[in-house]
Amino acid sequence: MPGGRLTQQERQQIALGLADDLPYAEIARRLDRPTSTVTREVMRNGGPNGYRADLAHRATERRAHRSRAAASRGSASAGGAEGRDTGAVTEYVETLTTALMASGLSRMGARVLACLFITDSGSLTASELARRMRVSPASVSKAIAFLESQSLVRRERDERRRDRYIVDDELFYQATLASARANDQLVAVARQGVAVLGPATGAAARLENVARFLDFISESTTRAVEQARAVLRTAPDRSATEEGRR
């Protein structure tokens, strides 16, 4: 984290700020820390309603201990490729997990998706995920079931008839289309309510406005995602990528 690790006192100040319903930016300003530091700290330790300073501090110490132990054993579980900085990869996985949690995923679902993202093959079995993440296979299975329901991963059988869970270039294309289809269902249900409640009522007018709004969003999203699909089929501009890193 910028400026070094958060101290226990800083975590207590974060907890007090959350109790006072302060926005992350204000808590960060009082700590003289980046807002992203506070956001990441809260989201990885229970969220705004479950954050506890003492538990967060102990959890951070345990994570640091595990990272040092993994590095000392030369563990490749975080990166899996020679030449990568294991510590940097581990820290990036935490950052990616936090970003995925902020988008609405549970912590375990976000961890599974992050683990698949950073794997060069984009493909792992449940036992491989459990081993890399050091969690139970049952925890992985529950997270995978949700990710599949959201079209965020897909399942294939390999030559040994094992289920492999895959993320590929079309991950967000499929997930965005699934979201648009979910909107279509809400539109239909909202308009069903208009008929039930009577078109001249305030409730029906509200539902019709919701239906028109979501209908427009769904149509626009579907059109945009089909146009944007071309991006997935175009090789990235390596020079632009390198420039963005500098």
KAFENSUL-V311673 format. One record per helix or strand. SS is the DSSP state (~ for helix, > for strand). FROM is the first residue (numbers start at 0). TO is the last residue. If there is no record, write none. Layout:
ss=(SS:SS)
from=(FROM:FROM)
to=(TO:TO)
This chain:
ss=(~:~:~:~:~:~:~:>:~:~:>:>:~:~:~)
from=(7:23:34:46:52:85:106:122:125:136:153:162:170:201:237)
to=(18:30:42:49:71:101:116:124:132:148:156:165:196:231:244)
